[in-house]
């Protein structure tokens, strides 16, 4: 059973983790974005919500149920909180992405590298930053309807396989690209006669 905003605020006082210090600020930023100009009439929050799929168990830090005046427009929003461990929170968000319509990570102000940004963008995951005083929506989540449980498991398996393979493939691709660039530069450092011969 879900709780309302006031009940969630009280729940946080007794059960919240360090990374949930300003969970209310994060929730308000997400709700301000998704409910502005919409016809959602109510909100239910499910803190530390667990979804079971076969032998797999996924615990969301928070799931928000946006209740529309027309039931078929109801939406589910997942949120994963972390202070600074960006790699971990992104992995968690990707693993849970398939179960909700919108997915967010909420972190302190941290730097994301290109791989992190690419993965967030590809998966349509939003990002909220927070400290003790305020929270700020940096990127909204992209709508993606939840998959069936089978598709979710397949997608998750493919992601982890791709992540593992990428660690092996990326250095090889980079090395080959560097060699190509160096060969190209070397060509222009050669005398004109040798450049013409290589160009044939």
C-alpha positions in Angstrom: 0.0 0.0 0.0 1.4 3.4 -0.9 1.7 6.5 1.2 1.0 10.1 0.6 3.6 12.9 0.7 3.1 13.7 4.4 3.3 10.0 5.3 6.5 9.6 3.2 8.0 12.6 5.0 7.4 10.9 8.3 8.6 7.5 6.9 11.9 9.1 5.9 12.6 10.4 9.5 12.6 6.8 10.8 13.7 4.8 7.8 15.6 7.0 5.3 19.2 6.4 4.4 21.9 9.1 4.2 21.3 9.4 0.4 17.7 10.2 1.1 18.4 13.2 3.3 16.6 15.5 0.8 14.3 12.9 -0.8 11.3 15.2 -0.4 13.1 17.9 -2.4 13.9 15.3 -5.1 10.3 14.1 -5.2 9.0 17.7 -5.4 11.2 18.4 -8.4 10.0 15.3 -10.2 6.3 16.0 -9.4 6.6 19.6 -10.4 7.9 18.5 -13.8 5.5 15.6 -14.5 2.3 17.1 -13.0 2.5 20.7 -14.3 -0.3 21.2 -16.8 -1.4 17.5 -16.4 -4.6 16.0 -15.1 -3.0 13.8 -12.5 -5.3 13.9 -9.5 -3.3 12.1 -6.8 0.1 10.6 -6.0 1.1 7.5 -4.1 4.7 6.8 -3.0 6.2 3.3 -2.4 9.5 3.7 -0.5 12.0 0.8 -0.7 9.6 -1.1 -3.0 10.5 -4.6 -4.0 9.7 -6.3 -7.4 10.3 -10.0 -7.7 10.8 -11.7 -11.1 11.4 -15.4 -10.7 14.6 -15.7 -8.7 15.5 -12.0 -9.3 14.7 -9.3 -6.7 14.8 -5.6 -7.5 14.4 -3.1 -4.7 13.6 0.5 -5.8 14.6 3.3 -3.4 11.3 4.8 -4.3 8.4 4.3 -6.7 5.9 7.1 -7.4 2.5 6.3 -8.7 1.0 9.2 -10.7 -2.8 8.7 -10.6 -4.7 10.3 -13.5 -8.4 11.1 -13.7 -8.4 8.5 -16.5 -6.9 5.3 -15.1 -5.2 4.2 -18.3 -3.0 7.4 -18.1 -1.6 6.4 -14.7 2.2 6.4 -14.7 4.9 4.8 -12.6 8.2 6.6 -11.8 11.2 4.9 -10.3 13.9 6.8 -8.3 17.4 5.5 -7.2 19.2 7.7 -4.7 23.0 7.8 -4.2 25.3 10.4 -2.8 28.4 10.1 -5.1 28.6 6.5 -6.5 27.4 7.4 -10.0 28.5 4.2 -11.6 26.5 2.1 -9.2 23.4 4.2 -9.2 23.3 4.2 -13.0 23.7 0.4 -13.1 20.8 0.1 -10.6 18.6 2.5 -12.6 19.3 0.6 -15.9 18.4 -2.7 -14.2 15.1 -1.2 -13.0 14.3 0.9 -16.1 12.1 -1.8 -17.7 9.6 -1.8 -14.8 8.5 1.8 -14.8 7.4 4.5 -17.2 10.0 7.0 -16.1 13.3 6.4 -14.3 15.5 8.8 -12.3 18.8 8.9 -10.5 19.2 11.4 -7.6 22.7 12.3 -6.6 24.7 15.0 -5.0 26.5 17.3 -7.4 28.9 14.9 -9.1 30.7 14.8 -12.5 29.5 12.3 -15.1 31.8 11.1 -17.8 30.8 10.6 -21.4 30.0 6.9 -20.8 27.6 7.8 -18.0 25.9 10.5 -20.0 25.6 8.3 -23.0 24.0 5.5 -21.0 21.6 7.8 -19.3 20.6 9.3 -22.6 20.2 5.9 -24.3 18.1 4.6 -21.5 16.1 7.8 -21.1 17.0 8.1 -17.5 16.5 11.4 -15.8 18.9 13.1 -13.2 18.1 15.2 -10.2 20.9 16.7 -8.0 20.5 17.5 -4.4 22.1 18.7 -1.2 20.6 19.2 2.3 19.0 22.5 1.3 17.7 22.1 -2.3 17.1 19.7 -5.2 17.3 20.5 -8.9 16.0 18.6 -11.9 18.9 18.5 -14.4 17.5 16.2 -17.1 13.9 14.8 -17.2 13.3 11.1 -17.8 12.0 10.1 -21.2 8.7 8.2 -21.3 9.1 4.4 -21.9 6.3 2.1 -21.1 7.2 -0.8 -18.8 8.1 -4.0 -20.6 6.8 -7.5 -19.9 8.7 -9.4 -17.3 10.3 -11.6 -19.9 11.4 -8.6 -22.0 12.8 -6.9 -18.9 14.9 -9.9 -18.0 16.2 -10.3 -21.6 17.0 -6.6 -21.8 18.8 -6.7 -18.4 20.9 -9.8 -19.5 21.8 -8.1 -22.8 22.9 -4.9 -21.0 25.2 -6.8 -18.6 26.6 -8.9 -21.5 27.2 -5.7 -23.6 28.8 -3.9 -20.6 31.2 -6.8 -20.0 32.1 -7.1 -23.7 32.4 -3.3 -24.1 35.2 -3.3 -21.5 37.2 -5.6 -23.8 36.2 -4.1 -27.1 36.5 -0.4 -26.4 40.3 -0.4 -25.8 40.9 -2.4 -29.0 38.7 0.0 -31.1 40.4 3.1 -29.5 43.9 1.6 -30.2 43.0 0.8 -33.9 41.6 4.3 -34.3 44.7 5.9 -32.9 46.9 3.8 -35.3 44.7 5.0 -38.2 45.1 8.6 -37.2 48.9 8.3 -36.7 49.2 6.6 -40.1 47.2 9.4 -41.7 49.4 12.0 -40.1 52.6 10.2 -41.0 51.5 10.2 -44.6 51.5 14.0 -44.7 54.9 14.1 -43.1 56.5 12.1 -45.9 58.0 13.7 -49.0 55.5 14.3 -51.8 56.8 11.5 -54.0 56.3 8.9 -51.2 52.9 10.4 -50.4 51.8 10.0 -54.0 53.0 6.3 -54.0 51.1 5.5 -50.9 48.0 7.2 -52.2 47.8 4.9 -55.2 
